[in-house]
Amino acid sequence: MKNKYIFFSRTISLKPDTAHEIHDVLCANAAANIGYSSVLVYPDSQRSSGNPLGLFSPFHLRQPDQKFIEFYDVQDKLKIATLPMPWPIDCIGGKLTTANTVLTRYYLPIHLSLHTKLVHTRDWNFVKAAVKNHIPTIYERHYFQEEKFAPEIVNSPFFQIAITQSEPIRQSLIEQGMPPDKVVWLHNGFEQSFLLRQPEKAQEWRKELLGNGRQYLVVYSGALYPFKGINVLIDAAKELPHIQFVITGGKEEQVTAYQQLAREKQIDNVKFLGWILPRQRLVSLFQAADILAHPHCSGKSANFTNPVKFFQYMASGTPIVITEIPPLMLFKDLPLSAVWCEPDHPKKLAKSIEQALEIYPRKIEGYVNNIELAKQFSWENRADKILSYVDEPLRPPIIG
């Protein structure tokens, strides 16, 4: 029966610094939470092993295991299906044995199409294959488009909508041939778990992280790339030696490099926690903080980023220091418990943090205005909005 809402991702690795993979998983999880038969489909990462007979019966639904649940913080309604990639796929030369060929010319038309009502993916090759096989499709594009779209794909009635994360990216898609009425931009979302108050666990974090007479805790969570403003945050910490800064996320080598940088600058009030697992522990860490820091550098990356952490920060109820970058300026007039500051300036960021601490003393229950404003930006609300752009007869049925 064709009732599955298929979310296809080229890679699901369960490795740190996998923002796009997290996005794919949480989109699928949200659709499952609102009642659709949502299935996250992705190639088995163990391509060089496995039974070749699996090629003949590849589509099997299963519950995510505990490791997957802890890494992505998903609920029990989501199903996953890993597509076998045994030898000779990608192991010997030849176009017929590449993973892309097997996925788009074999698995999709012969096996997945029997169950699929709608496809949602960031993979353009999978989009083309789905449309050619008359499967309604949603495409997500998070970067500027540099190549022309195939008119027969984007103008097909089976190509329903393209989702971007900012107006500049939307315009780049239109410039490359995407019909304007088939592309919209939407904010990302946050997981429902960030709304759950965890005062005891938050207090445990404060006991663990605060020391040396420091009473205030500032937390950053996210990727550790330079354009995210990590260097700016570290330099701001040097201006505020009486405040404990905590930075989570990033790859192991990035964490090591920034730890070395802090040592070289003789900054002893920054702790790097790396990737936090189970992922749900971020909820209590955010609630433990006095301030959540959202640094960012100016430049091209600041014009189209749509950070997930912004909505997680809001949902936590903890006051935020927010860098003024274009995608977030829409929120500046909202009644948030927040202080805004210019990008690129450590001293101005430090001053904004001090100002936020003075204006917004920590509340165990969180600032209700931030929490209430965040609720509209859940992943589930985003999923509903996306499906509103799909022709009703082409939407998957709600099953629960």
FENZI-V316130 format. One record per residue. N is the residue number from 1. RES is the residue in three letters. PHI is phi in radians with two decimals (none if undefined). D_CENTER is the distance of its C-alpha to the mean C-alpha in Angstrom with 1 decimal. Layout:
((N;RES;PHI;D_CENTER) (N;RES;PHI;D_CENTER))
This chain:
((1;MET;none;30.7) (2;LYS;-1.49;28.1) (3;ASN;-2.29;25.8) (4;LYS;-1.55;22.5) (5;TYR;-1.72;19.2) (6;ILE;-1.58;18.0) (7;PHE;-1.86;14.4) (8;PHE;-1.80;15.0) (9;SER;-2.22;13.1) (10;ARG;-1.21;15.3) (11;THR;-2.51;14.0) (12;ILE;-2.26;12.8) (13;SER;-1.97;14.1) (14;LEU;0.97;13.3) (15;LYS;-2.11;13.6) (16;PRO;-1.01;12.3) (17;ASP;1.12;10.1) (18;THR;-2.19;8.2) (19;ALA;-1.03;4.8) (20;HIS;-1.24;5.7) (21;GLU;-1.17;7.1) (22;ILE;-1.04;4.7) (23;HIS;-1.00;3.6) (24;ASP;-1.05;7.4) (25;VAL;-1.14;8.4) (26;LEU;-1.25;7.2) (27;CYS;-1.11;8.7) (28;ALA;-1.14;11.7) (29;ASN;-1.09;12.0) (30;ALA;-1.14;12.3) (31;ALA;-1.08;14.9) (32;ALA;-1.13;16.7) (33;ASN;-1.12;16.9) (34;ILE;-1.67;18.6) (35;GLY;1.93;21.1) (36;TYR;-1.58;20.3) (37;SER;-1.39;21.2) (38;SER;-1.58;17.7) (39;VAL;-2.28;17.6) (40;LEU;-1.53;14.9) (41;VAL;-1.98;17.1) (42;TYR;-2.75;16.9) (43;PRO;-1.18;19.7) (44;ASP;-1.11;21.1) (45;SER;-1.21;20.5) (46;GLN;-1.51;24.2) (47;ARG;-1.25;25.6) (48;SER;-1.56;29.0) (49;SER;-2.23;29.9) (50;GLY;1.80;30.4) (51;ASN;-1.54;33.0) (52;PRO;-1.01;33.5) (53;LEU;-1.12;34.7) (54;GLY;-1.09;31.1) (55;LEU;-1.04;30.9) (56;PHE;-1.61;33.2) (57;SER;-2.60;31.3) (58;PRO;-1.55;27.6) (59;PHE;-1.73;25.8) (60;HIS;-2.32;25.8) (61;LEU;-1.42;23.5) (62;ARG;-2.66;22.8) (63;GLN;-1.34;21.1) (64;PRO;-1.07;18.3) (65;ASP;-1.39;20.1) (66;GLN;-1.09;19.9) (67;LYS;-1.08;18.1) (68;PHE;-1.12;15.3) (69;ILE;-1.06;15.2) (70;GLU;-1.22;15.3) (71;PHE;-1.27;12.6) (72;TYR;-1.85;9.9) (73;ASP;1.03;11.9) (74;VAL;-1.84;12.8) (75;GLN;-1.75;16.1) (76;ASP;-1.47;19.2) (77;LYS;-1.47;19.2) (78;LEU;-1.24;16.7) (79;LYS;-1.98;18.7) (80;ILE;-2.20;17.9) (81;ALA;-2.49;20.3) (82;THR;-1.66;20.5) (83;LEU;-1.56;22.8) (84;PRO;-1.09;25.5) (85;MET;-2.25;26.0) (86;PRO;-1.32;29.4) (87;TRP;-0.97;32.0) (88;PRO;-1.78;32.8) (89;ILE;-1.11;29.4) (90;ASP;1.06;28.4) (91;CYS;-1.86;31.4) (92;ILE;-2.26;34.2) (93;GLY;-1.21;34.6) (94;GLY;2.01;34.7) (95;LYS;-1.14;32.4) (96;LEU;-1.19;33.0) (97;THR;-1.86;31.5) (98;THR;-1.37;28.2) (99;ALA;-1.05;25.0) (100;ASN;-1.09;24.2) (101;THR;-1.13;27.7) (102;VAL;-1.10;27.5) (103;LEU;-1.20;24.2) (104;THR;-1.60;25.1) (105;ARG;-1.94;28.9) (106;TYR;-2.20;29.5) (107;TYR;-1.03;26.7) (108;LEU;-1.13;25.4) (109;PRO;-1.26;28.8) (110;ILE;-1.66;30.8) (111;HIS;-1.93;28.7) (112;LEU;-1.20;25.4) (113;SER;-1.09;27.2) (114;LEU;-1.15;29.5) (115;HIS;-2.05;26.8) (116;THR;-1.63;24.3) (117;LYS;-1.65;24.4) (118;LEU;-2.65;21.2) (119;VAL;-1.95;18.7) (120;HIS;-2.34;15.1) (121;THR;-2.77;13.8) (122;ARG;-1.67;12.7) (123;ASP;-1.59;15.8) (124;TRP;-1.14;18.8) (125;ASN;-1.09;21.4) (126;PHE;-1.22;20.3) (127;VAL;-1.03;20.4) (128;LYS;-1.03;23.9) (129;ALA;-1.14;25.1) (130;ALA;-1.12;23.9) (131;VAL;-1.10;25.6) (132;LYS;-1.12;28.7) (133;ASN;-1.69;29.0) (134;HIS;1.04;28.8) (135;ILE;-1.88;25.6) (136;PRO;-0.98;23.7) (137;THR;-2.43;20.4) (138;ILE;-1.97;17.3) (139;TYR;-2.00;15.8) (140;GLU;-1.91;12.5) (141;ARG;-2.30;13.1) (142;HIS;-1.85;11.0) (143;TYR;-2.21;14.0) (144;PHE;-1.07;17.6) (145;GLN;-1.54;19.8) (146;GLU;-1.99;22.8) (147;GLU;-2.12;24.7) (148;LYS;-1.17;26.5) (149;PHE;-1.39;25.2) (150;ALA;-1.24;27.8) (151;PRO;-1.00;29.5) (152;GLU;-1.19;30.4) (153;ILE;-1.51;26.7) (154;VAL;-1.24;25.3) (155;ASN;-1.64;28.5) (156;SER;-1.21;28.7) (157;PRO;-1.13;28.5) (158;PHE;-1.44;26.2) (159;PHE;-1.51;23.6) (160;GLN;-1.50;22.5) (161;ILE;-2.82;19.7) (162;ALA;-1.92;17.3) (163;ILE;-1.95;14.1) (164;THR;-2.08;13.1) (165;GLN;-1.99;11.3) (166;SER;-2.81;14.6) (167;GLU;-1.15;18.3) (168;PRO;-1.03;19.2) (169;ILE;-1.20;17.0) (170;ARG;-0.99;18.6) (171;GLN;-1.12;21.9) (172;SER;-1.16;21.5) (173;LEU;-1.18;20.9) (174;ILE;-1.12;24.0) (175;GLU;-1.08;26.0) (176;GLN;-1.71;25.4) (177;GLY;1.91;26.8) (178;MET;-1.31;24.2) (179;PRO;-1.00;26.1) (180;PRO;-0.96;25.2) (181;ASP;-1.41;25.3) (182;LYS;-1.98;22.7) (183;VAL;-2.45;19.8) (184;VAL;-2.32;18.0) (185;TRP;-2.04;15.1) (186;LEU;-2.34;12.9) (187;HIS;-1.20;10.7) (188;ASN;-1.28;7.2) (189;GLY;-2.41;7.9) (190;PHE;-2.35;8.5) (191;GLU;-1.41;10.0) (192;GLN;-1.04;13.8) (193;SER;-1.08;14.7) (194;PHE;-1.24;14.2) (195;LEU;-1.52;17.2) (196;LEU;-1.43;19.4) (197;ARG;-1.35;21.9) (198;GLN;-2.32;22.7) (199;PRO;-1.10;25.5) (200;GLU;-1.16;27.2) (201;LYS;-1.18;24.2) (202;ALA;-1.09;23.4) (203;GLN;-1.15;27.0) (204;GLU;-1.08;26.9) (205;TRP;-1.05;24.2) (206;ARG;-1.13;26.5) (207;LYS;-1.12;29.4) (208;GLU;-1.28;27.7) (209;LEU;-1.70;26.3) (210;LEU;-1.55;29.0) (211;GLY;-2.90;32.2) (212;ASN;0.98;34.8) (213;GLY;1.35;35.7) (214;ARG;-1.45;32.3) (215;GLN;-1.94;31.4) (216;TYR;-2.00;28.2) (217;LEU;-2.19;24.7) (218;VAL;-1.99;22.0) (219;VAL;-2.10;18.5) (220;TYR;-2.10;15.6) (221;SER;-2.36;12.3) (222;GLY;2.65;9.9) (223;ALA;-1.18;10.6) (224;LEU;-1.94;14.4) (225;TYR;-1.50;15.3) (226;PRO;-0.95;18.3) (227;PHE;-1.17;17.0) (228;LYS;-1.31;14.8) (229;GLY;1.54;18.2) (230;ILE;-1.14;18.6) (231;ASN;-1.08;22.3) (232;VAL;-1.08;22.9) (233;LEU;-1.15;21.7) (234;ILE;-1.11;23.9) (235;ASP;-1.17;26.8) (236;ALA;-1.15;26.4) (237;ALA;-1.07;26.7) (238;LYS;-1.11;30.0) (239;GLU;-1.33;31.2) (240;LEU;-2.25;30.6) (241;PRO;-1.14;32.0) (242;HIS;-1.49;32.6) (243;ILE;-1.98;28.9) (244;GLN;-1.56;26.7) (245;PHE;-1.83;23.3) (246;VAL;-2.27;20.7) (247;ILE;-2.13;17.7) (248;THR;-2.03;15.1) (249;GLY;1.77;12.8) (250;GLY;1.57;13.7) (251;LYS;-1.36;15.8) (252;GLU;-1.01;19.3) (253;GLU;-1.19;21.1) (254;GLN;-1.21;19.1) (255;VAL;-1.03;19.9) (256;THR;-1.07;23.4) (257;ALA;-1.13;23.9) (258;TYR;-1.28;22.8) (259;GLN;-1.07;25.0) (260;GLN;-1.12;27.8) (261;LEU;-1.08;27.3) (262;ALA;-1.10;27.6) (263;ARG;-1.12;30.7) (264;GLU;-1.09;32.2) (265;LYS;-1.57;31.8) (266;GLN;0.99;33.3) (267;ILE;-1.86;30.4) (268;ASP;-1.92;30.6) (269;ASN;-1.94;28.4) (270;VAL;-2.16;24.9) (271;LYS;-1.94;23.6) (272;PHE;-1.91;20.8) (273;LEU;-1.70;19.4) (274;GLY;1.21;17.1) (275;TRP;-1.44;14.4) (276;ILE;-1.56;15.1) (277;LEU;-2.31;15.9) (278;PRO;-1.00;16.1) (279;ARG;-1.01;12.6) (280;GLN;-1.11;14.3) (281;ARG;-1.12;16.5) (282;LEU;-1.08;14.2) (283;VAL;-1.02;15.4) (284;SER;-1.23;18.9) (285;LEU;-1.12;18.3) (286;PHE;-1.09;16.9) (287;GLN;-1.28;20.0) (288;ALA;-1.31;22.2) (289;ALA;-1.28;21.6) (290;ASP;-1.37;24.0) (291;ILE;-2.44;21.6) (292;LEU;-1.83;17.9) (293;ALA;-1.67;17.8) (294;HIS;-2.17;15.6) (295;PRO;-1.33;17.4) (296;HIS;-2.95;16.9) (297;CYS;-1.57;19.4) (298;SER;-1.33;20.9) (299;GLY;2.08;21.1) (300;LYS;-1.04;19.5) (301;SER;-1.12;16.0) (302;ALA;-1.31;16.3) (303;ASN;-1.46;17.3) (304;PHE;-2.33;14.2) (305;THR;-1.11;11.2) (306;ASN;-2.42;9.1) (307;PRO;-1.20;7.6) (308;VAL;-1.07;5.5) (309;LYS;-1.08;8.4) (310;PHE;-1.04;10.9) (311;PHE;-1.36;10.8) (312;GLN;-1.12;10.6) (313;TYR;-1.00;13.5) (314;MET;-1.02;15.3) (315;ALA;-1.13;15.2) (316;SER;-1.23;16.6) (317;GLY;1.42;19.6) (318;THR;-1.50;20.1) (319;PRO;-0.98;21.3) (320;ILE;-2.19;19.2) (321;VAL;-1.81;20.4) (322;ILE;-2.00;18.6) (323;THR;-1.37;19.2) (324;GLU;-1.39;20.5) (325;ILE;-2.07;18.4) (326;PRO;-0.87;18.7) (327;PRO;-1.12;15.5) (328;LEU;-1.73;16.1) (329;MET;-1.15;19.9) (330;LEU;-1.05;19.7) (331;PHE;-1.66;19.2) (332;LYS;-1.16;22.1) (333;ASP;-1.55;24.7) (334;LEU;-1.32;23.1) (335;PRO;-1.37;24.9) (336;LEU;-1.51;22.3) (337;SER;-1.44;23.5) (338;ALA;-2.77;22.3) (339;VAL;-2.17;24.0) (340;TRP;-1.77;23.0) (341;CYS;-2.56;24.0) (342;GLU;-1.21;24.5) (343;PRO;-1.32;22.3) (344;ASP;1.36;24.0) (345;HIS;-2.05;26.6) (346;PRO;-0.99;26.5) (347;LYS;-1.20;29.6) (348;LYS;-1.22;28.3) (349;LEU;-1.16;25.1) (350;ALA;-1.08;27.4) (351;LYS;-1.12;29.5) (352;SER;-1.15;26.7) (353;ILE;-1.13;25.7) (354;GLU;-1.09;29.4) (355;GLN;-1.12;29.6) (356;ALA;-1.11;26.7) (357;LEU;-1.10;28.3) (358;GLU;-1.31;31.6) (359;ILE;-1.36;30.4) (360;TYR;-2.11;28.0) (361;PRO;-1.09;29.4) (362;ARG;-1.09;27.2) (363;LYS;-2.08;27.4) (364;ILE;-1.03;26.8) (365;GLU;-1.43;26.0) (366;GLY;1.40;23.5) (367;TYR;-1.53;24.0) (368;VAL;-1.08;24.2) (369;ASN;-1.07;23.6) (370;ASN;-1.12;20.1) (371;ILE;-1.09;19.3) (372;GLU;-1.18;21.0) (373;LEU;-1.16;19.4) (374;ALA;-1.23;15.8) (375;LYS;-0.98;16.7) (376;GLN;-1.23;16.6) (377;PHE;-1.85;12.9) (378;SER;-1.22;11.9) (379;TRP;-1.04;9.9) (380;GLU;-1.14;13.5) (381;ASN;-1.13;14.9) (382;ARG;-1.11;12.5) (383;ALA;-1.07;13.6) (384;ASP;-1.05;17.1) (385;LYS;-1.11;17.0) (386;ILE;-1.04;15.9) (387;LEU;-1.18;18.7) (388;SER;-1.17;21.2) (389;TYR;-1.54;21.2) (390;VAL;-1.65;22.3) (391;ASP;-0.95;26.1) (392;GLU;-0.94;27.0) (393;PRO;-1.11;29.0) (394;LEU;-1.67;26.1) (395;ARG;-1.35;23.7) (396;PRO;-1.19;23.5) (397;PRO;-1.29;25.6) (398;ILE;-1.41;24.5) (399;ILE;-1.95;25.8) (400;GLY;-2.92;25.2))
